Amino acid sequence: MRYYGAVYRPPSEAYSLIVQVTYGCSHNTCAFCGMFKEKNFRIRPLEEVLEDFRIARASYSRVGRIFLADGDALIRKASELEIILDTIRELFPECERVSAYASPISLKVRTDEELQRLRAKGLSMLYMGLESGSDEVLELMRKGHTAAEIVEMGKKAKRNGFVLSVTAITGLGGPELMESHAIGTAKALNEMNPEYIGILTLVVEEGTPLQQWVREGSFKLLTPEQVLDETYLMMEHFDCPGAVFRMNHASNYLSLRGTLNQDKELMLQQIREARRSMRGLRPEGWRMV
């Protein structure tokens, strides 16, 4: 396969065929994010994309899952995405799932009819970053959208038949906004009620505005104890029946997994125990983005 620059994918796409249909991220100004900084956003030529799929078909006997990279594949013209999906169906009849990152911008510009056609042609799962349900945190971190706007686009994805996976980041508001971040994030996720929820923990990346703020002292990082307290508060306010919950990313101090709401009390108990003993946590030096 031919890749331009660093390629990022969700953890659950570790064994997927990854093909870049766009380069970079259409927003790419979030203060905490170091992804895609080495390239400007652009649409990859369609024939190159289709050629990569033909190369993959000649190289692999079976492809069960396909992830359309980079950071915002859905912003490509709907007609071109339909051609890509038609090609996937023709070349990989065994493929069980096609997925992509989606942003509030790309979901907003797609009509319901366009989304329904893309879903019918095989795009089945979308990953979206909420990051926080607090507008103060989102503004601070230059997300470019309010929580209500992100929630509405998440609802739009679900309304048009997509499986939705949404991520948020503990510690993103620092100590000052810890409570509003935790409660607001739980509220936003409750409103969307995605099929999957992924919780990461803030890691300061090289070269980001956040790194500069930490160095200057204008942004304070949460201690591991505070991260657990914030996670507990968030979990207390979750009401997402049936959502698969995962907090097992390499950035997390504590690993949690379960299904909401049935495993909520068990996960709260695990957080309480971790907070009491401060044992079983990932060491700081082992955490990574």
C-alpha positions in Angstrom: 0.0 0.0 0.0 1.1 3.6 -0.6 0.8 6.0 2.3 1.6 9.7 2.5 2.8 10.9 6.0 1.8 9.3 9.3 -1.5 7.3 9.2 -3.8 7.2 12.2 -6.7 4.8 12.8 -8.9 3.9 15.8 -7.7 1.0 17.9 -10.5 -1.3 16.7 -9.2 -0.9 13.2 -5.8 -2.5 14.0 -6.4 -5.4 11.5 -8.3 -3.4 8.8 -7.1 -2.6 5.4 -6.4 1.1 5.6 -6.6 3.2 2.4 -6.2 7.0 2.4 -9.0 8.7 0.5 -8.1 12.1 1.9 -4.8 13.5 3.4 -4.7 15.1 6.8 -7.6 16.6 8.8 -10.0 19.3 7.5 -10.0 21.1 10.9 -6.5 20.3 12.4 -6.4 23.2 14.8 -7.3 21.4 18.1 -4.8 22.6 20.8 -4.2 19.2 22.2 -3.7 17.2 19.0 -0.4 16.5 17.2 -1.9 14.4 14.4 -1.5 15.3 10.7 0.8 18.3 11.4 3.2 17.3 8.7 0.7 17.6 5.9 -2.0 19.9 4.7 -5.5 18.7 4.2 -6.4 17.7 0.6 -8.5 15.3 -1.4 -6.5 12.4 -2.8 -7.0 11.9 -6.6 -9.8 9.4 -7.1 -7.9 7.1 -9.5 -5.0 6.8 -7.0 -7.5 5.6 -4.3 -9.1 3.1 -6.7 -5.7 1.8 -7.7 -4.7 1.2 -4.1 -7.8 -1.0 -3.7 -6.8 -2.9 -6.8 -3.3 -3.4 -5.4 -4.7 -4.6 -2.1 -7.0 -7.1 -3.9 -3.9 -8.6 -5.7 -2.0 -8.7 -2.4 -4.5 -10.1 0.2 -6.6 -13.3 -0.1 -9.2 -11.9 2.4 -10.1 -8.4 3.6 -12.7 -8.5 6.4 -12.6 -4.8 7.3 -11.7 -1.6 5.5 -10.9 1.8 7.1 -11.0 4.9 5.0 -8.3 7.4 6.1 -7.2 10.1 6.9 -8.8 12.3 9.5 -12.0 13.2 7.7 -12.8 10.9 4.7 -16.5 11.8 4.8 -15.9 15.3 3.6 -15.0 14.0 0.2 -17.8 14.5 -2.5 -20.6 12.1 -1.9 -20.5 11.0 -5.6 -16.8 10.1 -5.3 -17.4 8.2 -2.0 -20.1 6.2 -3.8 -17.6 5.2 -6.5 -15.1 4.2 -3.8 -17.8 2.1 -2.0 -18.9 0.5 -5.3 -15.3 -0.5 -6.0 -15.0 -2.0 -2.5 -18.1 -4.1 -3.0 -16.9 -5.3 -6.4 -13.3 -6.1 -5.3 -14.0 -7.3 -1.8 -17.3 -9.1 -1.6 -16.1 -10.7 1.7 -15.7 -7.3 3.4 -17.9 -7.1 6.5 -17.4 -3.5 7.5 -16.3 -0.2 6.0 -15.7 2.6 8.4 -14.2 6.2 8.5 -13.6 9.1 10.8 -16.3 11.8 10.5 -16.3 15.4 11.8 -19.2 17.6 12.6 -18.3 19.6 9.5 -18.4 16.6 7.2 -21.7 15.4 8.7 -23.2 18.8 8.4 -22.5 19.2 4.7 -23.9 15.7 3.9 -27.6 15.6 3.3 -29.7 12.8 4.8 -30.2 11.4 1.3 -26.4 11.3 0.7 -25.7 9.7 4.0 -28.4 7.1 3.3 -26.9 6.2 -0.1 -23.5 5.9 1.5 -24.9 3.6 4.1 -26.7 1.5 1.5 -23.5 1.2 -0.5 -21.6 -0.2 2.5 -20.2 2.5 4.7 -21.5 1.3 8.0 -19.5 2.8 10.9 -18.3 6.3 11.7 -15.9 7.5 14.4 -16.3 11.0 15.8 -14.4 12.9 18.5 -16.6 14.7 21.0 -13.6 15.3 23.3 -15.7 17.2 25.8 -19.3 18.1 26.5 -18.3 21.4 28.0 -18.4 24.4 25.7 -15.7 26.1 27.9 -13.4 23.1 27.3 -14.2 22.9 23.6 -13.5 26.6 23.1 -10.3 26.4 25.1 -9.1 23.5 23.0 -10.1 25.1 19.7 -12.4 22.3 18.7 -14.4 24.6 16.5 -17.8 23.4 17.5 -20.1 23.6 20.5 -21.2 20.5 22.3 -24.7 20.9 21.0 -23.5 21.0 17.4 -21.4 17.8 17.9 -24.4 16.1 19.5 -26.7 17.0 16.7 -24.3 15.6 14.1 -23.9 12.4 16.1 -27.7 12.1 16.1 -27.7 12.7 12.4 -25.3 9.9 11.8 -27.4 7.5 13.9 -30.7 8.7 12.3 -29.2 7.7 8.9 -28.3 4.2 10.0 -24.6 4.4 10.9 -23.0 2.7 13.8 -21.5 5.5 15.8 -18.3 5.4 17.9 -17.5 8.5 20.0 -14.4 9.4 21.9 -13.8 11.8 24.8 -10.7 12.7 26.8 -10.4 12.9 30.6 -8.3 15.7 31.9 -9.0 18.0 29.0 -10.4 20.8 31.1 -7.7 20.7 33.8 -8.6 21.1 37.5 -10.6 24.3 37.0 -13.1 22.7 34.5 -13.0 19.2 35.8 -16.6 19.0 37.0 -18.2 20.7 34.0 -16.1 18.6 31.7 -17.1 15.3 33.4 -20.8 16.1 33.7 -21.1 17.8 30.4 -19.3 15.0 28.5 -21.6 12.4 30.1 -24.7 14.5 29.2 -23.6 14.8 25.6 -22.9 11.1 25.2 -26.2 10.3 26.8 -28.0 12.5 24.2 -26.2 10.8 21.3 -26.3 7.3 22.9 -23.7 5.9 20.5 -23.1 2.2 20.1 -19.5 2.7 21.3 -17.9 5.0 23.7 -14.1 5.4 24.0 -12.5 7.3 26.8 -8.9 8.5 26.5 -6.8 10.3 29.0 -5.0 13.5 28.1 -1.4 13.1 27.0 0.6 16.3 26.1 1.9 16.0 22.6 5.1 17.6 21.3 4.6 20.8 19.3 1.0 21.5 20.3 -0.3 24.7 21.8 -1.3 22.6 24.9 2.4 21.7 25.4 3.3 25.4 25.4 0.5 26.2 27.9 1.7 23.5 30.2 5.3 24.8 30.0 4.1 28.4 30.7 1.9 27.2 33.6 -1.3 28.5 32.2 -2.7 25.0 31.9 -2.5 22.5 34.8 -2.6 18.8 34.2 -4.7 16.6 36.4 -2.9 14.2 38.8 -3.7 10.5 38.4 -5.9 10.8 41.5 -7.9 13.7 39.9 -8.3 11.7 36.6 -9.9 8.9 38.6 -12.2 11.4 40.4 -13.2 12.9 37.1 -13.8 9.5 35.6 -15.9 8.5 38.5 -18.0 11.7 38.2 -18.5 11.1 34.5 -19.4 7.4 35.0 -22.0 8.4 37.7 -23.8 10.6 35.1 -23.8 8.1 32.2 -27.2 6.9 31.0 -26.4 5.2 27.7 -28.3 1.9 27.6 -26.6 -0.7 25.4 -23.4 1.4 24.7 -20.2 -0.6 24.7 -17.8 1.3 26.9 -14.0 1.1 26.6 -11.4 2.9 28.6 -8.4 0.7 27.6 -6.4 3.0 25.4 -2.6 3.3 26.0 -3.2 6.8 27.4 -5.4 5.6 30.3 -4.1 5.2 33.8 -6.9 2.7 34.6 -8.4 0.2 32.2 -12.2 -0.2 32.2 -14.5 -2.0 29.9 -18.2 -2.9 30.1 -21.6 -2.3 28.6 -23.8 0.6 29.8 -25.9 0.8 31.8 -25.7 -2.8 33.0 -22.0 -2.7 34.1 -22.1 0.8 35.4 -22.0 -0.1 39.1 -19.2 -2.6 38.6 -17.1 0.0 36.8 -17.8 2.5 39.5 -16.7 0.0 42.0 -13.4 -0.6 40.1 -12.8 3.1 40.0 -13.4 3.4 43.8 -11.0 0.5 44.4 -8.3 2.0 42.2 -8.7 5.4 43.8 -8.4 3.9 47.3 -5.3 1.9 46.7 -3.8 3.7 43.7 -2.6 0.3 42.5 -2.9 -1.3 39.1 -2.6 2.0 37.2 -0.5 2.4 34.1 2.8 4.1 35.0 3.2 7.6 33.6 6.1 6.6 31.5 4.1 3.9 29.8 1.3 6.2 28.7 1.2 7.2 25.1 -1.1 8.8 22.5 
